[in-house]
Amino acid sequence: MLANVAKAQALAVLEEINKELTIFAYRHGSLKRGQRSIYGRLIAALRDRHPRTVWAATRRRGGFWNFDVYQHLGDGAAFEAKRRCDAAVQGLREIIENKLADPDMASAHAFLGQLLDDVSAWEADFIEAARHHTVSIYHPDLSGAQGLWDECERKYGTGLPDYRGEVATAVETWFQHEEDLAERVERRIQGAWRSAFMQPLRKAAGEVLTEESKAA
């Protein structure tokens, strides 16, 4: 009888936790749109590097070994993805940590400890997906923007007081005009948040995911 009581109490504790996790997942099912440009770190890097290094990158349509435009773009995407999801991730960690500190939740502490580790893995997966999607979407068009790269290359050695700034402005303007690509990136990032973070959380909370619910 005592064993049955303990089992019932453990199930009740787990049910309470799962309910809270499910509510959290639905409240944070999508990310707020970023207020900063995803290419901001790239533009800052262009303004900072040695002019000859920037020029060498323009000659290779952004793919120079010593300054890879697409690497900087991916780094910026990862940074922004981390910033955008940080409040939600930290909020979830606080919920889990509070329950780990609650002796009444002792029967679920092993589950909660594993869940805390999983949260870090899901966050890392999401950030890496944001990096990948950003580069894969922008790379074909940016590397193929021969007019942009020719213009930037020609500016070198013409006596401009700020060659790096001229290149940075030209590249930034290119990004600003590519609104369709920006929307594609945003859709992919939102999808990555659902698939890499929210779906595993909902599954951990005991929800049976269908194809329809995965898209929610």
PEWOWO-V645036 format. One record per pair of residues at least 4 apart in sequence whose ideal C-beta (glycine too) atoms are under 7 Angstrom apart, sorted by the first residue. I is the first residue (numbers start at 1). J is the second residue. If there is no record, write none. Layout:
# PEWOWO-V645036
i=[I | I]
j=[J | J]
This chain:
# PEWOWO-V645036
i=[1 | 2 | 3 | 4 | 5 | 6 | 7 | 8 | 9 | 9 | 10 | 10 | 11 | 12 | 13 | 13 | 13 | 13 | 14 | 14 | 15 | 16 | 17 | 17 | 17 | 18 | 18 | 18 | 19 | 20 | 20 | 21 | 21 | 21 | 21 | 22 | 22 | 22 | 22 | 23 | 24 | 24 | 24 | 25 | 25 | 25 | 25 | 25 | 28 | 29 | 29 | 29 | 30 | 31 | 31 | 31 | 31 | 32 | 33 | 34 | 34 | 34 | 36 | 36 | 38 | 38 | 38 | 38 | 38 | 39 | 39 | 39 | 39 | 40 | 40 | 41 | 41 | 41 | 41 | 41 | 42 | 42 | 42 | 42 | 42 | 43 | 43 | 43 | 43 | 44 | 45 | 45 | 46 | 46 | 46 | 46 | 46 | 47 | 47 | 47 | 49 | 49 | 49 | 49 | 51 | 51 | 51 | 52 | 53 | 53 | 53 | 54 | 54 | 54 | 54 | 55 | 55 | 55 | 56 | 56 | 56 | 57 | 57 | 57 | 57 | 58 | 58 | 58 | 58 | 59 | 60 | 61 | 61 | 62 | 62 | 62 | 62 | 63 | 63 | 63 | 64 | 68 | 69 | 70 | 70 | 70 | 71 | 72 | 73 | 73 | 73 | 73 | 74 | 74 | 74 | 74 | 75 | 76 | 77 | 77 | 77 | 77 | 78 | 78 | 78 | 78 | 79 | 80 | 81 | 81 | 81 | 81 | 81 | 82 | 82 | 85 | 85 | 85 | 85 | 86 | 87 | 88 | 89 | 89 | 89 | 90 | 91 | 92 | 92 | 93 | 93 | 93 | 94 | 95 | 96 | 96 | 96 | 96 | 97 | 98 | 99 | 99 | 100 | 100 | 100 | 105 | 108 | 109 | 110 | 111 | 112 | 114 | 115 | 115 | 117 | 118 | 118 | 118 | 119 | 120 | 121 | 122 | 122 | 122 | 122 | 123 | 123 | 124 | 125 | 125 | 126 | 126 | 126 | 126 | 126 | 127 | 128 | 129 | 129 | 129 | 130 | 130 | 130 | 131 | 132 | 133 | 133 | 133 | 133 | 133 | 134 | 134 | 135 | 137 | 137 | 137 | 137 | 138 | 138 | 139 | 140 | 141 | 141 | 141 | 145 | 145 | 146 | 147 | 148 | 148 | 148 | 149 | 150 | 151 | 151 | 152 | 152 | 155 | 155 | 155 | 155 | 156 | 160 | 162 | 163 | 164 | 165 | 166 | 167 | 168 | 169 | 170 | 171 | 172 | 173 | 174 | 178 | 179 | 180 | 181 | 182 | 183 | 184 | 185 | 186 | 187 | 188 | 189 | 190 | 191 | 192 | 193 | 193 | 194 | 194 | 195 | 197 | 198 | 199 | 199 | 199 | 200 | 201 | 202 | 202 | 203 | 203 | 209 | 209 | 210]
j=[5 | 6 | 7 | 8 | 9 | 10 | 11 | 12 | 13 | 107 | 14 | 107 | 15 | 16 | 17 | 105 | 107 | 108 | 18 | 108 | 19 | 20 | 21 | 99 | 108 | 22 | 205 | 206 | 23 | 24 | 95 | 25 | 201 | 204 | 205 | 26 | 202 | 205 | 207 | 27 | 28 | 92 | 95 | 29 | 198 | 201 | 202 | 205 | 88 | 194 | 198 | 216 | 190 | 84 | 85 | 190 | 193 | 84 | 186 | 38 | 80 | 84 | 40 | 80 | 76 | 77 | 80 | 134 | 185 | 43 | 73 | 76 | 175 | 44 | 76 | 45 | 72 | 75 | 76 | 79 | 46 | 69 | 72 | 73 | 76 | 47 | 168 | 171 | 172 | 48 | 49 | 72 | 54 | 164 | 167 | 168 | 171 | 164 | 165 | 168 | 53 | 54 | 67 | 164 | 55 | 163 | 164 | 56 | 57 | 66 | 67 | 58 | 67 | 164 | 167 | 59 | 153 | 156 | 60 | 64 | 66 | 62 | 64 | 67 | 69 | 149 | 152 | 153 | 167 | 153 | 64 | 143 | 149 | 69 | 70 | 142 | 143 | 68 | 70 | 143 | 68 | 72 | 73 | 74 | 135 | 139 | 75 | 76 | 77 | 134 | 135 | 138 | 78 | 131 | 134 | 135 | 79 | 80 | 81 | 130 | 131 | 134 | 82 | 127 | 130 | 131 | 83 | 84 | 85 | 126 | 127 | 130 | 189 | 86 | 127 | 89 | 123 | 126 | 193 | 90 | 91 | 92 | 93 | 119 | 123 | 94 | 95 | 96 | 119 | 97 | 116 | 119 | 98 | 99 | 100 | 112 | 115 | 116 | 101 | 102 | 105 | 112 | 109 | 112 | 113 | 109 | 112 | 113 | 114 | 115 | 116 | 118 | 119 | 204 | 121 | 122 | 200 | 204 | 123 | 124 | 125 | 126 | 196 | 197 | 200 | 127 | 197 | 128 | 129 | 196 | 130 | 192 | 193 | 196 | 197 | 131 | 132 | 133 | 192 | 196 | 134 | 189 | 192 | 135 | 136 | 137 | 185 | 188 | 189 | 192 | 138 | 185 | 139 | 181 | 184 | 185 | 188 | 142 | 181 | 143 | 144 | 145 | 178 | 181 | 149 | 174 | 150 | 151 | 152 | 170 | 174 | 153 | 154 | 155 | 170 | 167 | 170 | 160 | 163 | 166 | 167 | 163 | 166 | 166 | 167 | 168 | 169 | 170 | 171 | 172 | 173 | 174 | 175 | 176 | 177 | 178 | 182 | 183 | 184 | 185 | 186 | 187 | 188 | 189 | 190 | 191 | 192 | 193 | 194 | 195 | 196 | 197 | 198 | 198 | 199 | 199 | 201 | 202 | 203 | 209 | 214 | 204 | 205 | 207 | 209 | 207 | 209 | 213 | 214 | 214]
